[in-house]
Amino acid sequence: MLGVVGASGGLGASTLAVALGVRAAASVGATVCVDGSFERGGLDVTACIEHEPGLRWPDLSDVRGEVDGADLLRSLPADGVARVLAARGSPVPDDVVGACLGALSSICALTVLDLGGSLRWVAECTDVLLVCGPTARHLADAAAVAAEVGRLGVPVRLVLRAGRREPVTGEQVAQHLDLPHAGTLVDDSQVVADAERARAPGTRRNGAFVTAVDRLLAELEVCAGRGVDADRVSA
């Protein structure tokens, strides 16, 4: 399970989480993007599928016992290849969250957990991408988040969110924070335009953003053969 967290607000961590699921699904099979923070909603809006039918976290609050991952995945909203389990601003029992995360990660080639403003479920992740901006405030926030995640023994990699003419490089920021540099997301006006047109992040065939996301997936060695075929899920 891959966690994504923004060191500060407004860095596009949720957009990155959805794009990772979308881009990976084309090559690895079934993927799912999951809200890991329940105080807000929801990742389905980021994915532009809030109008699609399917289960959200509150619908699962009364689940008890073992969860069938394939059945759950098929019940989630989707518009294309990646499915989303979104929050709706209401709490979900911890045992339900744990059971659902385990079920989904057991059958999906990639489960992306958008940690949001909470690190409650970070220990379930095998890796975490920490999205950080270039300012002193961003760096201070990132150092605090990295330390908290590191205490739980989860590997953290840095993703720099930068302007097109940003003088600071991802490698420099990673060195400052003593973190591995996973990649850099340069501002891409297409991402904003796509959101305004209800087009999900990562669905473009090319562009600076999708190229960077593809490089992140390669850096993380996300590969085929780890989960069920996406065609079986939609059947």
Buried (B, 14 or more C-beta within 10 A) or exposed (E): BBBBBBBBEEBBBBBBBBBBBBBBBBBBBBBBBBBBBBEBBBBBBBBBBBEBEBBBBBEBEEBEEEBEBBEBBBBBBBBBBBBBBBBBEEEBEEEBBEBBBBBBBEBBBBBBBBBBEEBBBBEBBEBBBBBBBBEEEBBEBBBEBBEBBBEEEBEBBBBBBBEEEBEBBBEEBBEBBEBEBBBBBBBBEBBEEBBEEEBBBBBBEEBBBBBBBBEBBEBBEBEEEBBBEBEBBEE
